Amino acid sequence: MTHSTTADAPAEARAGASPRFDALSALDSSGMATARTCVSGETIYAQGDACEHVMYVRTGNVKLSVVSNDGREAVVAVLGPGNFFGDACLGGQQVRTGSAAAVGPTEILLIATEDMAELLRQNRDLSRWFISHVISRIVRVEEDLLDQLLNPAEKRLARALLRLARQGEAGARKRSLPHVSQETLAGMIGTTRSRVNFFLNKFKRSGFIAYGSEAPITINKSLLSIMRH
């Protein structure tokens, strides 16, 4: 596996725009969005596919990844509800440079490139929100690059888990993690599955995480202490 960045983008409240703006309602009311329901593991688009749609995560989670010429996969991000993806087509990208797949049952909205461009021209509030969303994502990518360069694997894993669980945002003590495999976590932080397993067991012994029957992993807010070391 290769080093990668995690860019688990937030919903509206973290995108830098007004948390009162409802991007989902704007898309639904536009009449330009088509819903698609995906089963766990289903490919939404593959590397090399034509760029024809901007997409939005309505429910569930989406894994973005890139495969090198020698077959190694780097996980770029796992995105939750409230995130756009595949939007490089708005900048003229013709072919997908990576792949997207559903992580668990997932519903997305698809908006044709031309329709999305027109919608952004028509809806000033959505346009402002979308720009903030993109800028916020760029900032996170820069943060993730620094994380890869400066922090050890243990801290990178803690940060990835906290981001996936969206911990520390609303004061919740515990949050459940999406159904993300250890292989995916390893791809997100640029290490091996065995190292991820080692650190997860360490976090469990320390009480930072817990395993349950319904949610695969529950993240305790105390995991934030790893980031302060």
Buried (B, 14 or more C-beta within 10 A) or exposed (E): BEBBBBBBBBBBBBBBBEEEBBBBEBBBEBEBBEEBEBEEEBEBBEBEBEBBBBBBBBEBBBBBBBBEEEEEBBBBBBBBBBBBBBBBBBEEBEEBEBBBBBBBBBBBBBBBBEBBBBBBEEBEBBEBBBBBBBEBBEEBBEBBEEBBEEBEBBBBBBBBBBBBBBBBEEEEEBBBBBBBEBBBBBBBBBBBBEBBEBBBEBBEEEEBBBEEEEBEBBBBBBBBEBEEE
